[in-house]
């Protein structure tokens, strides 16, 4: 992402990164802090969303808004039990630590995702507007 401006003018736009996620990532790798999955000869790691770059992004003046589409527990599902259950309870807090203050929202799949996205967007715009007026 380009270096953001202050948002004080059209030629100096403030940057905002929106992330909509279930908080779990699948990467092709042979090393992982979680049990590895081998599917069709491809080794994959299913792990919590990697937040290692969040501080770097925020420190550059880019706000991060996260809409967490909650990864709900599926205790009767063998895949869930083998690959997600051990870190499922930390998914939300992990994502919240990545988001800029006030720009984290969680919604379940049976919730109104469209409304949650609109709320998050409006909250982000208000945060930018209040920054400009201060």
Backbone as CSV, one residue per row, in Angstrom:
resi,resn,N_x,N_y,N_z,CA_x,CA_y,CA_z,C_x,C_y,C_z
1,UNK,0.840,-1.177,0.000,0.000,0.000,0.000,0.884,1.239,0.000
2,UNK,0.452,2.211,-0.749,1.189,3.473,-0.808,1.156,4.153,0.559
3,UNK,2.106,5.022,0.780,2.138,5.775,2.031,0.905,6.668,2.084
4,UNK,0.115,6.552,3.157,-1.110,7.338,3.244,-0.844,8.779,3.637
5,UNK,-1.840,9.597,3.379,-1.776,10.984,3.819,-2.539,11.155,5.118
6,UNK,-2.824,12.377,5.432,-3.533,12.698,6.666,-5.051,12.707,6.482
7,UNK,-5.489,12.767,5.230,-6.908,12.861,4.948,-7.393,14.297,4.940
8,UNK,-6.483,15.255,5.109,-6.866,16.663,5.172,-7.300,17.208,3.820
9,UNK,-6.921,16.523,2.738,-7.334,16.984,1.412,-7.423,15.773,0.488
10,UNK,-8.031,15.999,-0.665,-8.144,14.934,-1.656,-6.796,14.477,-2.165
11,UNK,-5.816,15.345,-2.107,-4.491,14.962,-2.584,-3.676,14.252,-1.502
12,UNK,-4.244,14.132,-0.299,-3.563,13.472,0.821,-4.532,12.508,1.513
13,UNK,-4.992,11.472,0.752,-6.018,10.593,1.327,-5.511,9.726,2.476
14,UNK,-6.363,9.539,3.470,-6.103,8.638,4.588,-6.353,7.219,4.091
15,UNK,-5.591,6.264,4.556,-5.732,4.882,4.099,-6.464,4.039,5.132
16,UNK,-7.263,3.126,4.632,-8.019,2.214,5.468,-8.004,0.844,4.798
17,UNK,-7.588,-0.164,5.526,-7.566,-1.532,5.033,-8.728,-2.269,5.671
18,UNK,-9.639,-2.791,4.842,-10.767,-3.586,5.318,-10.416,-5.059,5.150
19,UNK,-10.614,-5.821,6.213,-10.405,-7.264,6.151,-11.697,-7.939,6.598
20,UNK,-12.228,-8.802,5.752,-13.393,-9.603,6.095,-12.915,-11.049,6.079
21,UNK,-13.010,-11.730,7.226,-12.390,-13.047,7.342,-13.061,-13.908,8.392
22,UNK,-12.884,-15.220,8.255,-13.297,-16.136,9.321,-12.150,-16.350,10.296
23,UNK,-11.025,-15.670,10.051,-9.910,-15.684,10.981,-9.000,-16.888,10.896
24,UNK,-9.222,-17.748,9.907,-8.393,-18.943,9.728,-7.782,-18.877,8.342
25,UNK,-6.476,-19.149,8.282,-5.830,-19.149,6.973,-5.240,-20.514,6.671
26,UNK,-5.200,-20.807,5.405,-4.625,-22.046,4.919,-3.458,-21.668,4.020
27,UNK,-2.263,-22.094,4.400,-1.084,-21.774,3.610,-0.364,-23.051,3.217
28,UNK,0.244,-23.030,2.046,1.003,-24.179,1.579,2.395,-24.101,2.190
29,UNK,2.691,-25.025,3.088,3.959,-25.004,3.801,4.241,-26.383,4.392
30,UNK,5.461,-26.604,4.771,5.789,-27.867,5.426,6.052,-27.660,6.918
31,UNK,5.996,-26.401,7.361,6.177,-26.111,8.781,4.967,-25.343,9.282
32,UNK,4.576,-25.654,10.507,3.359,-25.047,11.029,3.307,-25.262,12.533
33,UNK,2.705,-24.340,13.242,2.496,-24.505,14.675,1.283,-25.358,14.984
34,UNK,0.578,-25.784,13.940,-0.625,-26.609,14.077,-0.397,-27.918,13.317
35,UNK,-1.270,-28.923,13.512,-1.144,-30.156,12.727,-1.244,-29.860,11.231
36,UNK,-0.375,-30.476,10.444,-0.374,-30.275,8.995,-1.449,-31.115,8.325
37,UNK,-1.957,-30.599,7.215,-2.958,-31.288,6.414,-2.273,-31.668,5.107
38,UNK,-2.387,-32.923,4.703,-1.864,-33.330,3.407,-3.038,-33.746,2.558
39,UNK,-3.286,-32.980,1.507,-4.417,-33.246,0.623,-3.910,-33.312,-0.807
40,UNK,-3.997,-34.469,-1.403,-3.560,-34.628,-2.792,-2.075,-34.374,-2.979
41,UNK,-1.277,-34.688,-1.982,0.165,-34.494,-2.084,0.631,-33.083,-1.758
42,UNK,-0.293,-32.214,-1.397,0.049,-30.830,-1.041,-0.092,-30.681,0.469
43,UNK,0.983,-30.242,1.110,0.960,-30.042,2.549,0.501,-28.626,2.849
44,UNK,-0.497,-28.514,3.699,-1.072,-27.215,4.041,-1.085,-27.047,5.551
45,UNK,-1.044,-25.798,5.951,-1.141,-25.440,7.363,-2.425,-24.646,7.549
46,UNK,-3.269,-25.101,8.435,-4.478,-24.375,8.798,-4.196,-23.761,10.159
47,UNK,-4.203,-22.423,10.223,-3.798,-21.739,11.451,-4.558,-20.425,11.593
48,UNK,-4.454,-19.794,12.763,-5.093,-18.484,12.923,-4.516,-17.479,11.927
49,UNK,-5.335,-16.519,11.556,-4.938,-15.432,10.667,-3.624,-14.834,11.162
50,UNK,-2.665,-14.675,10.260,-1.351,-14.154,10.618,-1.427,-12.638,10.811
51,UNK,-1.194,-12.204,12.038,-1.294,-10.774,12.353,0.080,-10.109,12.451
52,UNK,1.117,-10.780,11.983,2.478,-10.269,12.171,2.720,-8.905,11.512
53,UNK,1.979,-8.565,10.479,2.184,-7.289,9.791,1.245,-6.176,10.266
54,UNK,0.319,-6.489,11.159,-0.686,-5.504,11.572,-0.069,-4.256,12.196
55,UNK,0.854,-4.415,13.112,1.475,-3.251,13.754,2.236,-2.406,12.741
56,UNK,2.937,-3.062,11.837,3.682,-2.340,10.793,2.734,-1.507,9.949
57,UNK,1.613,-2.090,9.573,0.623,-1.382,8.752,0.042,-0.202,9.528
58,UNK,-0.380,-0.434,10.763,-0.960,0.655,11.570,0.068,1.745,11.843
59,UNK,1.324,1.361,12.091,2.374,2.355,12.350,2.673,3.226,11.133
60,UNK,2.286,2.779,9.956,2.438,3.590,8.744,1.275,4.561,8.569
61,UNK,0.326,4.554,9.495,-0.812,5.466,9.424,-1.998,4.883,8.685
62,UNK,-1.984,3.586,8.473,-3.088,2.918,7.791,-3.967,2.268,8.862
63,UNK,-5.240,2.656,8.901,-6.176,2.039,9.839,-6.583,0.665,9.300
64,UNK,-6.825,-0.275,10.211,-7.254,-1.622,9.827,-8.630,-1.869,10.433
65,UNK,-9.606,-2.131,9.571,-10.962,-2.469,9.997,-11.170,-3.957,9.723
66,UNK,-11.629,-4.687,10.727,-11.826,-6.126,10.567,-13.266,-6.506,10.874
67,UNK,-13.875,-7.216,9.920,-15.170,-7.841,10.137,-14.906,-9.336,10.240
68,UNK,-15.071,-9.861,11.444,-14.840,-11.276,11.711,-16.140,-12.038,11.529
69,UNK,-16.222,-12.847,10.483,-17.364,-13.728,10.287,-17.051,-14.975,11.106
70,UNK,-17.600,-15.030,12.301,-17.191,-15.978,13.334,-17.108,-17.426,12.859
71,UNK,-15.989,-18.036,13.199,-15.771,-19.456,12.950,-16.386,-20.189,14.131
72,UNK,-17.555,-20.733,13.915,-18.303,-21.348,15.008,-17.795,-22.761,15.298
73,UNK,-17.800,-23.156,16.561,-17.382,-24.508,16.921,-18.278,-25.566,16.272
74,UNK,-17.662,-26.626,15.787,-18.384,-27.754,15.200,-17.893,-29.037,15.887
75,UNK,-18.260,-29.248,17.144,-17.684,-30.345,17.928,-17.932,-31.741,17.373
76,UNK,-18.926,-31.925,16.519,-19.197,-33.241,15.947,-18.435,-33.473,14.642
77,UNK,-17.703,-32.481,14.175,-17.004,-32.572,12.888,-15.541,-32.970,13.091
78,UNK,-15.106,-34.093,12.532,-13.712,-34.532,12.713,-12.687,-33.529,12.183
79,UNK,-12.951,-32.892,11.045,-12.006,-31.913,10.503,-11.828,-30.769,11.494
80,UNK,-12.939,-30.229,11.983,-12.876,-29.148,12.975,-12.076,-29.601,14.196
81,UNK,-12.383,-30.762,14.719,-11.709,-31.257,15.923,-10.213,-31.460,15.707
82,UNK,-9.818,-31.906,14.533,-8.401,-32.171,14.254,-7.593,-30.922,13.923
83,UNK,-8.240,-29.925,13.310,-7.447,-28.819,12.771,-7.803,-27.415,13.272
84,UNK,-8.957,-27.225,13.866,-9.363,-25.869,14.260,-9.659,-25.748,15.757
85,UNK,-10.191,-26.789,16.358,-10.665,-26.717,17.745,-9.616,-26.183,18.714
86,UNK,-8.353,-26.557,18.521,-7.314,-26.159,19.474,-7.047,-24.660,19.487
87,UNK,-7.392,-23.936,18.435,-7.160,-22.490,18.444,-8.425,-21.670,18.189
88,UNK,-9.576,-22.310,18.072,-10.817,-21.608,17.741,-11.133,-20.485,18.714
89,UNK,-10.940,-20.688,19.998,-11.302,-19.660,20.983,-10.389,-18.430,20.918
90,UNK,-9.256,-18.553,20.267,-8.337,-17.410,20.173,-8.481,-16.631,18.860
91,UNK,-9.341,-17.090,17.955,-9.474,-16.432,16.651,-9.937,-14.983,16.804
92,UNK,-11.031,-14.757,17.519,-11.558,-13.402,17.708,-10.566,-12.471,18.375
93,UNK,-9.998,-12.856,19.547,-9.007,-11.984,20.186,-7.792,-11.711,19.305
94,UNK,-7.377,-12.692,18.521,-6.259,-12.519,17.600,-6.573,-11.416,16.581
95,UNK,-7.752,-11.497,15.976,-8.153,-10.489,14.985,-8.351,-9.123,15.633
96,UNK,-8.925,-9.109,16.823,-9.155,-7.836,17.506,-7.835,-7.126,17.788
97,UNK,-6.788,-7.889,18.075,-5.486,-7.269,18.333,-4.876,-6.674,17.062
98,UNK,-5.337,-7.114,15.911,-4.851,-6.574,14.643,-5.577,-5.279,14.266
99,UNK,-6.850,-5.198,14.588,-7.677,-4.062,14.173,-7.278,-2.777,14.885
100,UNK,-7.499,-1.671,14.216,-7.335,-0.360,14.844,-8.433,-0.191,15.889
101,UNK,-8.187,0.615,16.919,-9.188,0.791,17.979,-10.565,1.160,17.428
102,UNK,-11.575,0.427,17.874,-12.954,0.695,17.475,-13.343,0.161,16.110
103,UNK,-12.409,-0.506,15.415,-12.693,-0.962,14.056,-12.700,-2.488,13.938
104,UNK,-13.203,-3.148,14.969,-13.347,-4.600,14.958,-14.803,-4.938,15.237
105,UNK,-15.389,-5.742,14.363,-16.751,-6.223,14.563,-16.793,-7.704,14.263
106,UNK,-17.610,-8.428,15.000,-17.808,-9.859,14.767,-19.271,-10.092,14.449
107,UNK,-19.517,-11.022,13.546,-20.885,-11.383,13.179,-20.906,-12.879,12.882
108,UNK,-21.978,-13.542,13.302,-22.120,-14.968,12.999,-22.704,-15.121,11.601
109,UNK,-22.555,-16.312,11.042,-23.054,-16.534,9.684,-24.569,-16.412,9.595
110,UNK,-25.271,-16.597,10.714,-26.715,-16.406,10.680,-27.094,-14.966,11.047
111,UNK,-26.086,-14.131,11.289,-26.316,-12.718,11.570,-26.419,-11.940,10.267
112,UNK,-26.618,-10.670,10.377,-26.762,-9.817,9.206,-25.387,-9.267,8.817
113,UNK,-24.688,-9.987,7.947,-23.339,-9.605,7.538,-23.354,-8.274,6.791
114,UNK,-24.373,-8.047,5.977,-24.476,-6.789,5.235,-24.578,-5.610,6.204
115,UNK,-25.406,-5.743,7.214,-25.553,-4.683,8.212,-24.261,-4.489,8.997
116,UNK,-23.607,-5.593,9.366,-22.345,-5.494,10.107,-21.285,-4.783,9.272
117,UNK,-21.237,-5.078,7.975,-20.272,-4.419,7.094,-20.579,-2.929,6.991
118,UNK,-21.836,-2.576,6.874,-22.223,-1.163,6.798,-21.874,-0.443,8.099
119,UNK,-22.128,-1.089,9.232,-21.797,-0.495,10.527,-20.299,-0.268,10.646
120,UNK,-19.517,-1.270,10.274,-18.056,-1.140,10.340,-17.574,-0.023,9.415
121,UNK,-18.101,0.036,8.210,-17.707,1.084,7.268,-18.065,2.466,7.821
122,UNK,-19.279,2.621,8.329,-19.697,3.914,8.879,-18.857,4.307,10.087
123,UNK,-18.515,3.343,10.921,-17.658,3.608,12.085,-16.285,4.078,11.624
124,UNK,-15.752,3.429,10.596,-14.437,3.817,10.064,-14.479,5.226,9.487
125,UNK,-15.525,5.549,8.753,-15.652,6.898,8.174,-15.764,7.938,9.280
126,UNK,-16.550,7.660,10.314,-16.685,8.602,11.429,-15.358,8.804,12.143
127,UNK,-14.580,7.728,12.283,-13.261,7.842,12.932,-12.350,8.751,12.115
128,UNK,-12.408,8.606,10.802,-11.587,9.458,9.924,-12.079,10.895,10.015
129,UNK,-13.397,11.112,9.982,-13.950,12.454,10.066,-13.589,13.126,11.385
130,UNK,-13.649,12.387,12.493,-13.334,12.986,13.779,-11.850,13.330,13.852
131,UNK,-11.022,12.530,13.194,-9.588,12.819,13.148,-9.327,14.126,12.389
132,UNK,-10.114,14.334,11.349,-9.935,15.550,10.533,-10.409,16.799,11.254
133,UNK,-11.403,16.649,12.126,-11.946,17.827,12.787,-11.202,18.167,14.065
134,UNK,-10.330,17.286,14.535,-9.594,17.553,15.780,-8.357,18.377,15.536
